[in-house]
Amino acid sequence: GPTRMPYWHAISTVGYLASILSKLMAGLYGKEAPEQEKF
């Protein structure tokens, strides 16, 4: 079967990457990044 993932780590990593990507896209388009919830 599938191996167990450390879901807390995966979720925090995805949230972190999403915040970076949103800031990057906001910088590219010259808009302020919306405030994200901290994971």
N, C-alpha and C positions, 0 to 999 in steps of 0.2 A: 504493500500500500504506500501512499504518499508519506514522506517523512514529515515530522512535526516542524513547523516554523515558529521562531520566536515572534509571535504576532505583535507584541508590544513594540518590539524593535522595528518591525516592518512598517507599522502604522506611524510611528514617530519619524521614520526616515522618509516616508511618502509625504507626510505633512511638511517636513523641512524642505524637501525638494520642491513641493508645490509653492511654498512661500518664496523660495529663490526664483523659481520660474515666473511667478507673478510680478516680482520686483523687476526682473529682467525685461519682461514684456512691457511693463509700465515705463521703464527707462527707454526702451526702443520707440515707443509711441508717444513719449513725452507727457504721460499722465501719471498722477500719483497712484501708488499701489494702495488698494484697500487694506484696511487692517485685518489681519488674519488671526484666528483663534490659535493660541499656543497649545501645542500637544504635550 
